[in-house]
Amino acid sequence: MKEIRKLLGYLGRYKWRVLPGLLFLTVVDGAQLVIPRIIRRAVDEIASGTFTHSLGFYGCLIALIGFLIAFFRFWWRFFIFGTARRIERDIRQELYDHLLTLDPPFYAKRKTGDIMAHATNDLDAVRMTLGIGVVILTDTVVLISGTLVMMILISPSLTLLSLIPLPALALVTLYFDRLIHRRFKLSQESFSRLTERVRELVAGIRVIKNFSQEKGALGYFNLANKDYFKKYLALVKVWGVFEPLLIFLASMTITTVLYFGGVRTITGSITLGEFIAFISYLGILIWPIIGLGWVVNVIEQGKTSMGRIMKLMEEKPRIRDTGKIREIKGVIEFRNVNFSYNGRKVLEDINLVFEPGKFTAIVGRTGSGKTTIINLLLRFYETSGIFVDGNPIEEISLYALRKAVGWVPQETFLFSDTIRNNIAFGKPDASLKEIERVATLAGIYDEIMSFPGGFDTVLGERGVNLSGGQRQRIAIARALLLAPPVFILDDALSSVDSHTEVKIMENIRDFLKERTSIVISHRLSAIQDADEIVVMDRGRIVERGTHSELIRKDGLYREMYEKQKLRELLE
């Protein structure tokens, strides 16, 4: 029921749009109930042979009612369907706003396709419930109650006979209500998996083609596609039984009324006009009875989808923004920091000091914990023992902390927008002169100007029309534009050659002198000028010092350096 309460809450936001819509819908339903009474009068007058010019009057009256029905039908559609669209927009906005508050651990466990299904297919089901679902429910209540009143006025006993199938109808509806809920939930979950499978295969199309695995990818897709088909077909089978069953029960009512009503007309208990009007009302009554099946289907789908959306909205970020400090100078300390992930120790007894004007490099084998240090500094994960300007990192505003850090990861992300807008992403009001300056520092300016559109060149998805090195350098330019107190390059030049990497580091040397600078690199040639080089292995700091100091030691750094020098000579 909490899903229904939530949906009613959204309708309550727009009550001054919903109420006029319901009023106009009720007027339309009421107008439909008047027409059989007019027909009854006309038929009785024809049967008695007493009509004169009144038949034309009745025809004009029905035409006028038809016009009013069409007029008010437009307005109830405008208000009710328009409100459903507005609520769909609101929920989508709330969902996206909530997703922005969640931290990396959430995205590590939830698939993108599943989240996309919540924002598309589930929202469609909610909109249908709040739109056509509300309409059919109102029709069901108004038309059934109004029609029964009109039928009772004609013949109470005949009305009672027409209601005989209703208990069976209630039991059938209750049974199928639960069945539809279960099967629709399973189909939505399967759709989420299918969406994720499609996203994954499209994103990895280059790898698929490179390894000539089109057939394997198709088989991989077919598994998810067939699963969704199977789950949805199971739901369709239920619908396929439910709705015809309702129609059958409704037709039993017509059969009963035709027999007993016909007998009463012949015996004179009711007039021919009353019998025709009664049949007309019965025809009106059948629609909401059948519509009851639609209501159950639509509401169950909307309730299930709203439940899925609410479950996603109930996800809470692990990292709480409790900090009040908003000004950051850039002194960062790690004091005996330990960190474990999924039960595995990733960092052990880490002691580091990063400060303004100091260029610190972190090197080590793959998986030694270098990037984990940056993730903890940015509070993507939580641990104790980290201080910023002497204050525990928890006391720093999360927004201020991340705004103060210009971080360029190895896996860069570019938007399907112009190069100019990608560089200016963190500073939308940046001038072209500022953008050109940081592009020059990042060593990408000449290549950008060689494109037909220059800085206005539109990139493909994730910058697919650029090389890996070009993407990384645009990401560096984006971070440089912010001029943050803390600047981090996390193996951000791995896709460029060593000559270009050294040139870029020379370009930004003056920029780094004014800031707390942290560079993670596998290429030791780029960080030889660092004020301190921290060497990591298996989550621990095993060496630290300048390049010349570490070369004199017979340790891991020297081993790595000599291997790289030998590799360069062989190349």
Buried (B, 14 or more C-beta within 10 A) or exposed (E): EEBEEBBEEBBEEBEEBBEBBBBBBBBBBBBBBBBBBBBBBBBBBEEEEEBEEEEEEBEEBBEEBEEBBEEBBEBBBBBBBBBBEBBBEEBBEEBEEBBEEBBBBBEEEBBEBBBBBBBEBBBBBBBBBBBBBBBBBBBBBBBBEBBBEBBEBBBEEBBEBBBEBEEEBEEBBEEBBEBBBBBBBBBBBBBBBBBBBBBBBEEBEEEBEEEEBEEEBEEBBEEBBEBBBEBBEBBEEBBEEBBEBBBEBBEBBBEBBEEBBEEBBEEEBBBBBBBBBBBBBBEBBBBBBBBBBBBBBBBBBBBBBBBBBEEBBEEEBBBEBEBEBEEBBBBBBBEEBBBEEEEEEBBBEBEBBBBBEBBBBBBBBEEBBBBBBBBBBBBBBBBEBBBBBEBEBBEBBBEBBBBBBBBBBBEBEBEEEBBBBBBBBEBEEBEEEBBBBBBBBBBBBEBBEEBEEBBEBEBEEBBEBBEBBBBBBBBBBBBBBBBBBBBBBBBBBBBBEBEBBBEBBEBBEEBBEEBBBBBBBBBBBBBBBBEBBBBBBBBBBBBBBBBEEBBEEEBBBBEBBEEBEEEEEEE
